[in-house]
Amino acid sequence: MKTSAIRMIVFDMAGTVVNEHNVVYKTLKKALGKGGYHFSLEEVLSSAGGKEKSQAINDLIHQSESPGGLSGSEVYRIFLNQLDEAYARQEVTSYPGVEALLRRLRDRNIKITLNTGYNRNTATQLLEKMNWQPGREYDLLVTADDVANSRPAPDMIFLAMEKLGIESASAVAKVGDSVIDIEEGQVAGCGVTVGVTTGAHAREELKKVEPTYILDSLENLDELLLKQKEVNS
């Protein structure tokens, strides 16, 4: 099947283009511990990677063999408070080569959407720390707050398509560091899905959902998509 020329790329944020050293998942683990639910960081990453974070907490609580004590909504409030404190101290950067990649893509008139399982306040806080601005590094931010259904539902991708005038999902690439990112792109019907090993899930986990590509770095993503366009033309 031929893939349309890519007109928009939807990038997940943390672990994909934003390097925040897994502070979100470390904080999620701590908040769950305060609620009486005890998981390793690896278990949190495996279950919660890419998900809307209140849903991730509820899913982990349902998996827990610990008796717990606090409700999912109480743990989520603890998580948000702790995350605000962590981000106030945390250095947040992009991964090597990502900002140059985004400039090259936008120079080729490819729209850049950032999407995330964070709420809008957290996502905006991240972008402000990095000094990323709409119209420069990206065109649109879509967060879990903006849609009714969280990943792997395609709502965030469809909203971005509507806002940026992209009619066919075959002209969209979805890029993320977690299995649920890839599933989101597949459910949406994206022409290309790309897993990157810089965040929540390792290559072996990403392989299970069969993305179009699995990369260790996004530095040369534009060259890869250009080659695919040439093959499909």
PyRosetta script that sets phi, psi and omega in degrees:
from pyrosetta import init, pose_from_sequence

init()
pose = pose_from_sequence("MKTSAIRMIVFDMAGTVVNEHNVVYKTLKKALGKGGYHFSLEEVLSSAGGKEKSQAINDLIHQSESPGGLSGSEVYRIFLNQLDEAYARQEVTSYPGVEALLRRLRDRNIKITLNTGYNRNTATQLLEKMNWQPGREYDLLVTADDVANSRPAPDMIFLAMEKLGIESASAVAKVGDSVIDIEEGQVAGCGVTVGVTTGAHAREELKKVEPTYILDSLENLDELLLKQKEVNS")
pose.set_psi(1, 130.3)
pose.set_omega(1, 178.7)
pose.set_phi(2, -77.6)
pose.set_psi(2, 140.8)
pose.set_omega(2, 177.7)
pose.set_phi(3, -100.0)
pose.set_psi(3, 136.5)
pose.set_omega(3, 176.9)
pose.set_phi(4, -62.5)
pose.set_psi(4, 156.0)
pose.set_omega(4, 172.6)
pose.set_phi(5, -58.5)
pose.set_psi(5, 135.2)
pose.set_omega(5, -176.3)
pose.set_phi(6, -73.0)
pose.set_psi(6, 125.3)
pose.set_omega(6, 179.8)
pose.set_phi(7, -110.1)
pose.set_psi(7, -18.1)
pose.set_omega(7, 178.2)
pose.set_phi(8, -146.4)
pose.set_psi(8, 139.6)
pose.set_omega(8, 173.2)
pose.set_phi(9, -118.4)
pose.set_psi(9, 129.1)
pose.set_omega(9, 178.5)
pose.set_phi(10, -103.8)
pose.set_psi(10, 110.9)
pose.set_omega(10, -179.9)
pose.set_phi(11, -101.1)
pose.set_psi(11, 128.3)
pose.set_omega(11, 163.7)
pose.set_phi(12, -61.4)
pose.set_psi(12, 160.9)
pose.set_omega(12, -176.8)
pose.set_phi(13, -94.6)
pose.set_psi(13, -87.7)
pose.set_omega(13, -172.9)
pose.set_phi(14, -63.2)
pose.set_psi(14, 130.3)
pose.set_omega(14, 179.9)
pose.set_phi(15, 88.4)
pose.set_psi(15, -12.4)
pose.set_omega(15, -178.6)
pose.set_phi(16, -113.1)
pose.set_psi(16, -62.9)
pose.set_omega(16, 174.8)
pose.set_phi(17, -111.5)
pose.set_psi(17, -19.8)
pose.set_omega(17, -177.7)
pose.set_phi(18, -109.8)
pose.set_psi(18, 122.5)
pose.set_omega(18, 178.1)
pose.set_phi(19, -98.5)
pose.set_psi(19, 99.3)
pose.set_omega(19, 177.4)
pose.set_phi(20, -114.6)
pose.set_psi(20, 21.5)
pose.set_omega(20, 170.6)
pose.set_phi(21, 56.7)
pose.set_psi(21, 36.9)
pose.set_omega(21, 177.3)
pose.set_phi(22, 59.6)
pose.set_psi(22, 24.7)
pose.set_omega(22, -178.2)
pose.set_phi(23, -62.0)
pose.set_psi(23, -32.0)
pose.set_omega(23, 179.8)
pose.set_phi(24, -62.4)
pose.set_psi(24, -47.1)
pose.set_omega(24, -175.9)
pose.set_phi(25, -75.7)
pose.set_psi(25, -31.0)
pose.set_omega(25, 172.7)
pose.set_phi(26, -64.4)
pose.set_psi(26, -40.9)
pose.set_omega(26, 178.6)
pose.set_phi(27, -68.8)
pose.set_psi(27, -38.5)
pose.set_omega(27, 176.9)
pose.set_phi(28, -60.6)
pose.set_psi(28, -43.6)
pose.set_omega(28, 177.6)
pose.set_phi(29, -59.7)
pose.set_psi(29, -45.0)
pose.set_omega(29, -179.9)
pose.set_phi(30, -64.6)
pose.set_psi(30, -41.9)
pose.set_omega(30, -179.7)
pose.set_phi(31, -64.3)
pose.set_psi(31, -41.5)
pose.set_omega(31, 176.7)
pose.set_phi(32, -62.5)
pose.set_psi(32, -40.1)
pose.set_omega(32, 177.8)
pose.set_phi(33, -61.1)
pose.set_psi(33, -40.2)
pose.set_omega(33, 177.4)
pose.set_phi(34, -64.8)
pose.set_psi(34, -27.2)
pose.set_omega(34, 177.5)
pose.set_phi(35, -83.5)
pose.set_psi(35, -5.5)
pose.set_omega(35, 179.1)
pose.set_phi(36, 97.1)
pose.set_psi(36, 13.5)
pose.set_omega(36, -178.0)
pose.set_phi(37, -116.9)
pose.set_psi(37, 120.5)
pose.set_omega(37, -168.4)
pose.set_phi(38, -114.2)
pose.set_psi(38, 120.8)
pose.set_omega(38, -179.1)
pose.set_phi(39, -135.0)
pose.set_psi(39, 153.8)
pose.set_omega(39, 169.7)
pose.set_phi(40, -77.7)
pose.set_psi(40, 162.1)
pose.set_omega(40, 177.2)
pose.set_phi(41, -62.2)
pose.set_psi(41, -37.2)
pose.set_omega(41, 179.3)
pose.set_phi(42, -62.1)
pose.set_psi(42, -40.4)
pose.set_omega(42, 178.4)
pose.set_phi(43, -66.1)
pose.set_psi(43, -39.4)
pose.set_omega(43, 178.6)
pose.set_phi(44, -65.3)
pose.set_psi(44, -45.8)
pose.set_omega(44, 179.5)
pose.set_phi(45, -61.0)
pose.set_psi(45, -44.0)
pose.set_omega(45, -177.0)
pose.set_phi(46, -63.8)
pose.set_psi(46, -41.0)
pose.set_omega(46, -176.2)
pose.set_phi(47, -85.9)
pose.set_psi(47, -39.1)
pose.set_omega(47, -168.2)
pose.set_phi(48, -97.4)
pose.set_psi(48, -11.0)
pose.set_omega(48, -175.0)
pose.set_phi(49, -53.3)
pose.set_psi(49, 120.1)
pose.set_omega(49, 175.8)
pose.set_phi(50, 84.3)
pose.set_psi(50, -12.7)
pose.set_omega(50, -175.6)
pose.set_phi(51, -79.2)
pose.set_psi(51, 155.8)
pose.set_omega(51, 166.2)
pose.set_phi(52, -58.3)
pose.set_psi(52, 133.6)
pose.set_omega(52, -162.7)
pose.set_phi(53, -72.5)
pose.set_psi(53, -31.2)
pose.set_omega(53, 175.8)
pose.set_phi(54, -68.2)
pose.set_psi(54, -36.8)
pose.set_omega(54, 175.8)
pose.set_phi(55, -66.3)
pose.set_psi(55, -39.8)
pose.set_omega(55, 178.3)
pose.set_phi(56, -60.3)
pose.set_psi(56, -42.2)
pose.set_omega(56, 178.5)
pose.set_phi(57, -62.9)
pose.set_psi(57, -46.5)
pose.set_omega(57, 179.9)
pose.set_phi(58, -62.4)
pose.set_psi(58, -39.9)
pose.set_omega(58, 179.0)
pose.set_phi(59, -63.2)
pose.set_psi(59, -42.7)
pose.set_omega(59, 179.8)
pose.set_phi(60, -67.0)
pose.set_psi(60, -39.1)
pose.set_omega(60, 177.9)
pose.set_phi(61, -61.1)
pose.set_psi(61, -40.6)
pose.set_omega(61, 178.9)
pose.set_phi(62, -65.8)
pose.set_psi(62, -28.3)
pose.set_omega(62, 179.0)
pose.set_phi(63, -82.3)
pose.set_psi(63, -17.2)
pose.set_omega(63, -168.6)
pose.set_phi(64, -70.0)
pose.set_psi(64, 141.4)
pose.set_omega(64, 171.7)
pose.set_phi(65, -96.5)
pose.set_psi(65, -2.6)
pose.set_omega(65, 176.3)
pose.set_phi(66, -79.7)
pose.set_psi(66, 148.8)
pose.set_omega(66, 179.9)
pose.set_phi(67, -67.7)
pose.set_psi(67, -25.3)
pose.set_omega(67, 178.6)
pose.set_phi(68, 67.5)
pose.set_psi(68, -149.1)
pose.set_omega(68, -177.1)
pose.set_phi(69, 170.0)
pose.set_psi(69, -43.8)
pose.set_omega(69, -179.5)
pose.set_phi(70, -93.7)
pose.set_psi(70, 153.2)
pose.set_omega(70, 177.3)
pose.set_phi(71, -77.5)
pose.set_psi(71, 167.0)
pose.set_omega(71, 177.6)
pose.set_phi(72, -59.4)
pose.set_psi(72, -40.7)
pose.set_omega(72, -179.4)
pose.set_phi(73, -67.3)
pose.set_psi(73, -34.6)
pose.set_omega(73, 177.5)
pose.set_phi(74, -69.2)
pose.set_psi(74, -41.5)
pose.set_omega(74, 177.4)
pose.set_phi(75, -63.8)
pose.set_psi(75, -39.1)
pose.set_omega(75, 179.9)
pose.set_phi(76, -62.6)
pose.set_psi(76, -40.5)
pose.set_omega(76, 177.8)
pose.set_phi(77, -63.5)
pose.set_psi(77, -42.2)
pose.set_omega(77, 176.8)
pose.set_phi(78, -60.7)
pose.set_psi(78, -44.9)
pose.set_omega(78, 180.0)
pose.set_phi(79, -57.9)
pose.set_psi(79, -48.5)
pose.set_omega(79, -178.0)
pose.set_phi(80, -62.6)
pose.set_psi(80, -41.8)
pose.set_omega(80, 178.9)
pose.set_phi(81, -64.1)
pose.set_psi(81, -44.7)
pose.set_omega(81, -179.8)
pose.set_phi(82, -67.1)
pose.set_psi(82, -35.2)
pose.set_omega(82, -179.4)
pose.set_phi(83, -67.9)
pose.set_psi(83, -39.8)
pose.set_omega(83, 176.0)
pose.set_phi(84, -57.6)
pose.set_psi(84, -43.8)
pose.set_omega(84, 179.5)
pose.set_phi(85, -66.0)
pose.set_psi(85, -42.3)
pose.set_omega(85, -178.9)
pose.set_phi(86, -64.6)
pose.set_psi(86, -43.1)
pose.set_omega(86, -178.7)
pose.set_phi(87, -70.0)
pose.set_psi(87, -25.1)
pose.set_omega(87, 176.6)
pose.set_phi(88, -64.9)
pose.set_psi(88, -29.2)
pose.set_omega(88, -178.5)
pose.set_phi(89, -98.9)
pose.set_psi(89, -25.3)
pose.set_omega(89, -168.2)
pose.set_phi(90, -77.5)
pose.set_psi(90, 134.9)
pose.set_omega(90, 169.3)
pose.set_phi(91, -77.7)
pose.set_psi(91, 130.5)
pose.set_omega(91, -178.8)
pose.set_phi(92, -124.4)
pose.set_psi(92, 126.2)
pose.set_omega(92, -179.9)
pose.set_phi(93, -135.3)
pose.set_psi(93, 170.0)
pose.set_omega(93, 169.0)
pose.set_phi(94, -86.3)
pose.set_psi(94, 163.3)
pose.set_omega(94, 174.6)
pose.set_phi(95, -73.6)
pose.set_psi(95, 156.1)
pose.set_omega(95, -178.3)
pose.set_phi(96, -54.7)
pose.set_psi(96, 131.0)
pose.set_omega(96, 175.8)
pose.set_phi(97, 84.2)
pose.set_psi(97, -8.1)
pose.set_omega(97, -174.0)
pose.set_phi(98, -69.6)
pose.set_psi(98, -44.4)
pose.set_omega(98, -177.3)
pose.set_phi(99, -64.5)
pose.set_psi(99, -39.3)
pose.set_omega(99, 176.7)
pose.set_phi(100, -64.9)
pose.set_psi(100, -39.7)
pose.set_omega(100, 176.8)
pose.set_phi(101, -59.3)
pose.set_psi(101, -47.0)
pose.set_omega(101, -178.5)
pose.set_phi(102, -62.0)
pose.set_psi(102, -38.5)
pose.set_omega(102, 177.9)
pose.set_phi(103, -63.8)
pose.set_psi(103, -43.6)
pose.set_omega(103, -179.3)
pose.set_phi(104, -64.1)
pose.set_psi(104, -41.6)
pose.set_omega(104, 179.9)
pose.set_phi(105, -64.1)
pose.set_psi(105, -44.4)
pose.set_omega(105, -179.6)
pose.set_phi(106, -68.0)
pose.set_psi(106, -31.7)
pose.set_omega(106, 175.3)
pose.set_phi(107, -63.6)
pose.set_psi(107, -26.5)
pose.set_omega(107, 177.5)
pose.set_phi(108, -91.8)
pose.set_psi(108, 13.7)
pose.set_omega(108, 177.9)
pose.set_phi(109, 64.4)
pose.set_psi(109, 28.2)
pose.set_omega(109, 171.9)
pose.set_phi(110, -91.5)
pose.set_psi(110, 125.0)
pose.set_omega(110, -179.1)
pose.set_phi(111, -73.3)
pose.set_psi(111, 141.2)
pose.set_omega(111, -179.1)
pose.set_phi(112, -115.1)
pose.set_psi(112, 117.2)
pose.set_omega(112, 173.8)
pose.set_phi(113, -111.2)
pose.set_psi(113, 134.7)
pose.set_omega(113, 169.9)
pose.set_phi(114, -100.7)
pose.set_psi(114, 130.2)
pose.set_omega(114, 173.8)
pose.set_phi(115, -131.8)
pose.set_psi(115, 156.1)
pose.set_omega(115, -169.0)
pose.set_phi(116, -159.6)
pose.set_psi(116, 150.8)
pose.set_omega(116, 171.8)
pose.set_phi(117, -81.1)
pose.set_psi(117, 0.2)
pose.set_omega(117, 173.8)
pose.set_phi(118, -73.5)
pose.set_psi(118, 162.7)
pose.set_omega(118, 167.3)
pose.set_phi(119, -77.1)
pose.set_psi(119, 168.3)
pose.set_omega(119, -174.0)
pose.set_phi(120, -65.0)
pose.set_psi(120, -36.6)
pose.set_omega(120, -178.8)
pose.set_phi(121, -61.8)
pose.set_psi(121, -45.8)
pose.set_omega(121, -179.9)
pose.set_phi(122, -65.4)
pose.set_psi(122, -44.4)
pose.set_omega(122, -179.8)
pose.set_phi(123, -61.6)
pose.set_psi(123, -43.8)
pose.set_omega(123, -179.6)
pose.set_phi(124, -64.7)
pose.set_psi(124, -39.4)
pose.set_omega(124, 178.1)
pose.set_phi(125, -60.6)
pose.set_psi(125, -42.1)
pose.set_omega(125, 177.3)
pose.set_phi(126, -60.7)
pose.set_psi(126, -48.8)
pose.set_omega(126, -177.0)
pose.set_phi(127, -64.6)
pose.set_psi(127, -36.9)
pose.set_omega(127, 177.7)
pose.set_phi(128, -65.2)
pose.set_psi(128, -39.8)
pose.set_omega(128, 178.7)
pose.set_phi(129, -63.0)
pose.set_psi(129, -31.7)
pose.set_omega(129, -179.2)
pose.set_phi(130, -88.9)
pose.set_psi(130, -7.7)
pose.set_omega(130, -175.4)
pose.set_phi(131, 59.9)
pose.set_psi(131, 38.0)
pose.set_omega(131, 172.6)
pose.set_phi(132, -88.7)
pose.set_psi(132, 137.1)
pose.set_omega(132, -175.5)
pose.set_phi(133, -130.3)
pose.set_psi(133, 142.9)
pose.set_omega(133, 175.1)
pose.set_phi(134, -62.6)
pose.set_psi(134, 140.2)
pose.set_omega(134, -176.8)
pose.set_phi(135, 88.6)
pose.set_psi(135, -7.4)
pose.set_omega(135, 176.8)
pose.set_phi(136, -120.7)
pose.set_psi(136, -70.5)
pose.set_omega(136, 177.2)
pose.set_phi(137, -82.4)
pose.set_psi(137, -28.5)
pose.set_omega(137, -175.4)
pose.set_phi(138, -150.7)
pose.set_psi(138, 165.8)
pose.set_omega(138, 179.8)
pose.set_phi(139, -100.8)
pose.set_psi(139, -31.9)
pose.set_omega(139, -171.7)
pose.set_phi(140, -152.6)
pose.set_psi(140, 141.3)
pose.set_omega(140, 171.1)
pose.set_phi(141, -113.1)
pose.set_psi(141, 127.5)
pose.set_omega(141, 175.2)
pose.set_phi(142, -124.9)
pose.set_psi(142, 127.5)
pose.set_omega(142, -177.1)
pose.set_phi(143, -119.5)
pose.set_psi(143, 171.7)
pose.set_omega(143, 178.2)
pose.set_phi(144, -60.4)
pose.set_psi(144, -24.6)
pose.set_omega(144, 178.2)
pose.set_phi(145, -68.0)
pose.set_psi(145, -20.6)
pose.set_omega(145, -170.0)
pose.set_phi(146, -89.0)
pose.set_psi(146, -6.6)
pose.set_omega(146, -173.4)
pose.set_phi(147, -133.9)
pose.set_psi(147, 161.5)
pose.set_omega(147, -180.0)
pose.set_phi(148, -79.0)
pose.set_psi(148, -34.7)
pose.set_omega(148, -173.7)
pose.set_phi(149, -121.3)
pose.set_psi(149, 130.8)
pose.set_omega(149, -177.9)
pose.set_phi(150, -87.9)
pose.set_psi(150, 169.9)
pose.set_omega(150, 178.4)
pose.set_phi(151, -50.6)
pose.set_psi(151, 144.4)
pose.set_omega(151, 9.3)
pose.set_phi(152, -85.7)
pose.set_psi(152, 8.6)
pose.set_omega(152, 173.8)
pose.set_phi(153, -57.8)
pose.set_psi(153, 147.5)
pose.set_omega(153, -173.5)
pose.set_phi(154, -87.1)
pose.set_psi(154, 12.0)
pose.set_omega(154, -170.6)
pose.set_phi(155, -55.2)
pose.set_psi(155, -43.0)
pose.set_omega(155, -177.3)
pose.set_phi(156, -66.2)
pose.set_psi(156, -38.7)
pose.set_omega(156, 178.8)
pose.set_phi(157, -67.5)
pose.set_psi(157, -43.6)
pose.set_omega(157, 179.9)
pose.set_phi(158, -64.3)
pose.set_psi(158, -37.6)
pose.set_omega(158, 177.3)
pose.set_phi(159, -64.1)
pose.set_psi(159, -42.4)
pose.set_omega(159, 178.0)
pose.set_phi(160, -62.6)
pose.set_psi(160, -41.6)
pose.set_omega(160, 177.9)
pose.set_phi(161, -60.2)
pose.set_psi(161, -43.9)
pose.set_omega(161, -179.9)
pose.set_phi(162, -62.3)
pose.set_psi(162, -45.1)
pose.set_omega(162, -175.8)
pose.set_phi(163, -70.6)
pose.set_psi(163, -30.7)
pose.set_omega(163, -175.4)
pose.set_phi(164, -105.3)
pose.set_psi(164, 6.7)
pose.set_omega(164, 172.2)
pose.set_phi(165, 73.0)
pose.set_psi(165, 34.0)
pose.set_omega(165, 177.3)
pose.set_phi(166, -99.0)
pose.set_psi(166, 117.8)
pose.set_omega(166, -171.9)
pose.set_phi(167, -85.3)
pose.set_psi(167, -32.9)
pose.set_omega(167, -174.5)
pose.set_phi(168, -119.6)
pose.set_psi(168, 130.8)
pose.set_omega(168, 177.7)
pose.set_phi(169, -66.2)
pose.set_psi(169, -17.3)
pose.set_omega(169, 177.2)
pose.set_phi(170, -67.4)
pose.set_psi(170, -15.6)
pose.set_omega(170, 177.1)
pose.set_phi(171, -96.1)
pose.set_psi(171, 13.4)
pose.set_omega(171, -178.1)
pose.set_phi(172, -116.7)
pose.set_psi(172, 138.1)
pose.set_omega(172, 170.3)
pose.set_phi(173, -110.7)
pose.set_psi(173, 136.4)
pose.set_omega(173, 174.8)
pose.set_phi(174, -111.1)
pose.set_psi(174, 130.3)
pose.set_omega(174, -176.2)
pose.set_phi(175, -125.0)
pose.set_psi(175, 128.7)
pose.set_omega(175, 179.6)
pose.set_phi(176, -160.9)
pose.set_psi(176, 169.1)
pose.set_omega(176, -175.9)
pose.set_phi(177, -102.8)
pose.set_psi(177, 5.1)
pose.set_omega(177, -175.4)
pose.set_phi(178, -131.7)
pose.set_psi(178, 158.2)
pose.set_omega(178, 177.3)
pose.set_phi(179, -56.2)
pose.set_psi(179, -41.8)
pose.set_omega(179, -175.6)
pose.set_phi(180, -69.2)
pose.set_psi(180, -27.4)
pose.set_omega(180, 172.9)
pose.set_phi(181, -62.0)
pose.set_psi(181, -46.1)
pose.set_omega(181, -179.1)
pose.set_phi(182, -65.2)
pose.set_psi(182, -43.2)
pose.set_omega(182, 179.2)
pose.set_phi(183, -61.7)
pose.set_psi(183, -39.0)
pose.set_omega(183, 176.4)
pose.set_phi(184, -57.9)
pose.set_psi(184, -47.1)
pose.set_omega(184, 178.9)
pose.set_phi(185, -64.7)
pose.set_psi(185, -38.1)
pose.set_omega(185, 179.7)
pose.set_phi(186, -68.6)
pose.set_psi(186, -42.8)
pose.set_omega(186, 178.1)
pose.set_phi(187, -62.7)
pose.set_psi(187, -36.7)
pose.set_omega(187, 179.0)
pose.set_phi(188, -71.4)
pose.set_psi(188, -18.1)
pose.set_omega(188, -176.6)
pose.set_phi(189, 84.9)
pose.set_psi(189, 25.5)
pose.set_omega(189, -178.7)
pose.set_phi(190, -61.1)
pose.set_psi(190, 144.1)
pose.set_omega(190, -179.2)
pose.set_phi(191, -67.4)
pose.set_psi(191, -29.4)
pose.set_omega(191, -179.7)
pose.set_phi(192, -139.2)
pose.set_psi(192, 137.6)
pose.set_omega(192, 170.2)
pose.set_phi(193, -124.4)
pose.set_psi(193, 137.4)
pose.set_omega(193, -175.6)
pose.set_phi(194, -129.5)
pose.set_psi(194, 123.3)
pose.set_omega(194, 171.5)
pose.set_phi(195, -97.8)
pose.set_psi(195, 140.5)
pose.set_omega(195, 178.3)
pose.set_phi(196, -125.3)
pose.set_psi(196, 139.3)
pose.set_omega(196, -169.6)
pose.set_phi(197, -89.9)
pose.set_psi(197, 15.6)
pose.set_omega(197, -175.8)
pose.set_phi(198, -83.9)
pose.set_psi(198, -6.6)
pose.set_omega(198, -172.6)
pose.set_phi(199, -126.6)
pose.set_psi(199, -121.2)
pose.set_omega(199, -167.0)
pose.set_phi(200, -67.6)
pose.set_psi(200, -41.5)
pose.set_omega(200, -170.3)
pose.set_phi(201, -119.4)
pose.set_psi(201, 139.5)
pose.set_omega(201, 179.1)
pose.set_phi(202, -78.1)
pose.set_psi(202, 169.2)
pose.set_omega(202, -177.6)
pose.set_phi(203, -53.7)
pose.set_psi(203, -43.5)
pose.set_omega(203, -176.1)
pose.set_phi(204, -63.6)
pose.set_psi(204, -37.4)
pose.set_omega(204, 177.2)
pose.set_phi(205, -68.9)
pose.set_psi(205, -42.7)
pose.set_omega(205, -179.5)
pose.set_phi(206, -64.3)
pose.set_psi(206, -35.6)
pose.set_omega(206, -179.5)
pose.set_phi(207, -58.0)
pose.set_psi(207, -31.5)
pose.set_omega(207, -174.3)
pose.set_phi(208, -62.1)
pose.set_psi(208, -27.1)
pose.set_omega(208, -178.3)
pose.set_phi(209, -103.6)
pose.set_psi(209, 5.6)
pose.set_omega(209, 169.0)
pose.set_phi(210, 54.7)
pose.set_psi(210, 59.2)
pose.set_omega(210, 171.2)
pose.set_phi(211, -66.0)
pose.set_psi(211, 164.4)
pose.set_omega(211, 177.5)
pose.set_phi(212, -60.7)
pose.set_psi(212, -42.5)
pose.set_omega(212, 179.2)
pose.set_phi(213, -138.5)
pose.set_psi(213, 151.6)
pose.set_omega(213, 167.8)
pose.set_phi(214, -124.2)
pose.set_psi(214, 124.2)
pose.set_omega(214, -176.1)
pose.set_phi(215, -121.6)
pose.set_psi(215, 153.8)
pose.set_omega(215, 173.5)
pose.set_phi(216, -93.5)
pose.set_psi(216, -13.1)
pose.set_omega(216, 178.9)
pose.set_phi(217, -154.0)
pose.set_psi(217, 149.1)
pose.set_omega(217, 179.0)
pose.set_phi(218, -94.8)
pose.set_psi(218, 3.8)
pose.set_omega(218, -172.1)
pose.set_phi(219, -53.1)
pose.set_psi(219, -39.5)
pose.set_omega(219, -174.8)
pose.set_phi(220, -112.3)
pose.set_psi(220, 27.4)
pose.set_omega(220, -179.5)
pose.set_phi(221, -58.8)
pose.set_psi(221, -38.4)
pose.set_omega(221, -177.9)
pose.set_phi(222, -63.5)
pose.set_psi(222, -38.2)
pose.set_omega(222, 178.3)
pose.set_phi(223, -65.5)
pose.set_psi(223, -38.7)
pose.set_omega(223, 178.5)
pose.set_phi(224, -63.1)
pose.set_psi(224, -44.4)
pose.set_omega(224, -179.7)
pose.set_phi(225, -68.8)
pose.set_psi(225, -33.8)
pose.set_omega(225, 177.6)
pose.set_phi(226, -65.9)
pose.set_psi(226, -41.2)
pose.set_omega(226, 178.0)
pose.set_phi(227, -63.0)
pose.set_psi(227, -40.3)
pose.set_omega(227, 179.4)
pose.set_phi(228, -64.7)
pose.set_psi(228, -39.4)
pose.set_omega(228, 178.0)
pose.set_phi(229, -60.3)
pose.set_psi(229, -42.0)
pose.set_omega(229, -179.1)
pose.set_phi(230, -65.9)
pose.set_psi(230, -40.1)
pose.set_omega(230, 179.2)
pose.set_phi(231, -64.9)
pose.set_psi(231, -37.7)
pose.set_omega(231, -175.8)
pose.set_phi(232, -87.1)
pose.set_psi(232, -7.0)
pose.set_omega(232, -176.4)
pose.set_phi(233, -84.5)
pose.dump_pdb("model.pdb")
